[in-house]
Amino acid sequence: MTHHHDGDPQAHHHDSGLAELLDLDAEALGTYLDDVTAWVARYATDAPRLVVDIGAGTGTGSLALARRFPGADVVAIDAASSMLQRVVASARSRGLDDRVRAVQADLDIRWPDVTGVDIAWASSSVHELADPGRLFRDVFAALTPGGLLAVIEMDAQPSFLGADPASAGLESRLHEAMAQAGWNAHQDWRPLLEAAGFEIKAEHRFTIDVNGAAPATLRYAGSYLRNARSALDQQLSTDDAAALDHLLADGNLEVLLGSSDATTRVVRSAWAARRPA
Ligand SMILES: C[S@@+](CC[C@H](N)C(=O)[O-])C[C@H]1O[C@@H](n2cnc3c(N)ncnc32)[C@H](O)[C@@H]1O
């Protein structure tokens, strides 16, 4: 997924589809975010006061961090103001707006004026930056000695259609087109983190099995496939585009997935990197 500028009307369309997907991702994955923040807490300083969420999107991570660290303020950083408006609105609706604030910054240009950070969190965002090594150096400088950077990336695209032989081929071609477009492509971040001065305290692979027929999964699958349909329009064959349109029309997807007992497996990798004290 690439970053678009705010003035571009297509960016708004893209951002609202992406925003919906990010919220549904957090909802469909159940306790996943709480599990990751618990893992982060093991390597972080005892009573963090300042946490930043790098490339916060709609702020599902920011809110999970605010819940996990009740003594901390959370700064959500993103280049897209449309995303940050959602962060602020959801913080307000959960009564967390006294501790969660938004800072708009394009991290490809510069790190904002945010220092004294105890925990930095970057979920599905580092791979989008032009120069991840520079981001790691900027975060290192913004962290307090002993502060922690947690980087999380998606290892594989979620699979929803595998149980249906007629749709499995379509899904694997979609995944291939996403791979070719570089979606979520990332390397092992360890060497670049170490080059920036970090000590890797832990690496962990989170595997989440989601019930394919649960209502939250059905909404997530629909949003995911609608996003793929519009973002990959040029890459799909006419037949695949038509098959996807059919699947997304008239509740067909819900009928297909709702009747199967398939699970959807989601795999994410995390690195816990500490700035030495
Ligand atoms: C795939 S979303 C992940 C959002 C969120 N961290 C999550 O896990 O749900 C990536 C986010 O990074 C932001 N982003 C991409 N490039 C950026 C940049 N150069 N500076 C700041 N934010 C950026 C995008 O606007 C988007 O909200």
The ligand as an ORCA input file, in Angstrom:
! r2SCAN-3c Opt
* xyz 0 1
  C      -0.886     -0.081      6.328
  S      -1.189      1.358      7.273
  C      -0.928      0.743      8.933
  C      -1.676      1.528      9.956
  C      -1.570      1.069     11.404
  N      -0.221      1.156     11.924
  C      -2.112     -0.328     11.580
  O      -1.336     -1.244     11.833
  O      -3.345     -0.495     11.473
  C       0.261      2.363      7.006
  C       0.127      3.788      7.500
  O       1.396      4.436      7.341
  C       1.172      5.760      6.902
  N       2.359      6.244      6.168
  C       2.848      5.784      5.000
  N       3.922      6.503      4.618
  C       4.122      7.449      5.567
  C       5.060      8.499      5.733
  N       5.993      8.733      4.825
  N       4.973      9.274      6.840
  C       4.002      9.048      7.752
  N       3.080      8.079      7.651
  C       3.124      7.283      6.570
  C      -0.045      5.653      6.008
  O      -0.709      6.910      5.879
  C      -0.898      4.616      6.732
  O      -1.804      5.212      7.627
*
